[in-house]
Amino acid sequence: MQIPKQAVLLRIFIGEDDRYEHQPLHEAIVLKAREMHLAGATVLRGAVGFGASSRLHTSKILRLSEDLPLIIEIVDSEDTINGFLPVLNDMMSGASGLVTLEKMQVLQYGRAADSA
């Protein structure tokens, strides 16, 4: 039986073309999260989406290079996520994006759960 843990989901919505210090922003965020020992991060690539500009970004065959939407999801404790937010704020300063937070329960399976 797995015991639920309280956690926070940090979800970051950005574009594929966003950059931070000459590297893709999504890679920079994931590497910084790893460096700061957050539990994990996943980047999801969207097929279609739009943001504040209402400009449609799509992966249709004739528009493959169109700044596709990306979502970075990071789940960790509330304290750890709160410690990461100022760093993320600095990294997002040159990008147009959206960041959301939601409290959640985590059920962990596998080796890490067995040792808990």
C-alpha positions in Angstrom: 0.0 0.0 0.0 1.3 3.4 -0.9 0.9 6.3 1.5 -0.1 9.7 0.0 2.3 12.6 0.5 1.3 16.2 0.3 3.2 18.0 -2.5 2.9 20.8 -4.9 2.8 20.7 -8.7 4.7 23.5 -10.4 3.6 23.8 -14.0 5.4 26.2 -16.4 3.9 27.1 -19.8 6.5 28.5 -22.2 7.3 28.4 -25.9 9.9 26.2 -27.6 11.8 29.2 -28.8 12.2 30.8 -25.4 15.8 31.1 -24.3 17.8 31.7 -21.1 21.5 32.6 -21.3 21.9 31.2 -24.9 20.2 27.9 -24.2 16.6 26.7 -24.5 14.7 27.9 -21.5 13.1 24.5 -20.9 16.5 22.8 -20.7 17.8 25.5 -18.4 14.9 25.1 -16.1 15.2 21.3 -15.9 19.0 21.5 -15.4 18.6 24.1 -12.6 15.9 22.0 -10.9 18.2 19.0 -11.0 21.1 21.1 -9.7 18.9 22.2 -6.8 17.9 18.6 -6.1 14.2 18.9 -6.8 12.5 15.5 -7.0 12.1 15.5 -10.8 11.0 17.5 -13.9 9.3 16.6 -17.1 8.9 18.6 -20.3 5.8 18.0 -22.4 5.6 19.3 -26.0 2.2 20.5 -27.1 0.8 19.9 -30.6 -1.2 23.1 -30.7 -1.8 26.1 -28.4 -2.0 29.8 -27.9 -1.1 32.3 -25.2 -1.7 35.9 -24.3 -1.1 37.1 -27.9 -3.8 34.7 -29.2 -1.3 33.6 -31.9 -1.9 29.9 -32.7 1.2 27.7 -32.5 0.8 24.3 -34.2 2.8 21.3 -35.3 1.1 21.0 -38.6 3.4 19.8 -41.4 3.9 23.2 -43.0 4.5 25.0 -39.7 7.0 22.6 -38.0 9.3 25.5 -36.9 6.5 27.4 -35.2 7.5 28.0 -31.5 5.4 25.0 -30.1 4.0 25.2 -26.6 5.9 23.4 -23.9 4.8 22.5 -20.4 7.4 21.8 -17.7 6.0 19.9 -14.7 7.9 19.6 -11.4 6.5 17.9 -8.3 8.1 18.3 -4.9 7.3 19.5 -1.3 5.8 23.0 -0.9 9.0 24.3 0.8 11.3 23.0 -2.0 9.0 24.4 -4.7 8.9 27.8 -2.9 12.7 27.8 -2.7 12.8 27.3 -6.5 10.4 30.0 -7.4 12.8 33.0 -7.1 15.3 31.2 -9.3 12.5 30.4 -11.8 11.4 34.1 -11.7 14.9 35.2 -12.7 15.0 32.6 -15.5 11.5 33.7 -16.8 12.4 37.4 -16.9 13.0 37.4 -20.7 10.3 35.0 -21.6 6.5 35.2 -22.0 4.9 32.4 -20.0 2.6 31.3 -17.3 3.4 29.5 -14.1 0.8 27.7 -12.0 0.9 25.9 -8.6 -1.5 23.4 -7.2 -1.4 21.3 -4.1 -1.7 17.6 -4.6 -1.3 14.2 -3.1 1.5 11.9 -4.4 1.4 8.1 -4.5 4.9 6.9 -5.3 5.7 3.5 -6.7 8.9 1.6 -7.3 12.3 1.5 -5.6 12.1 5.0 -4.0 8.7 4.2 -2.5 10.0 0.8 -1.1 12.7 2.6 0.9 10.4 5.2 2.3 
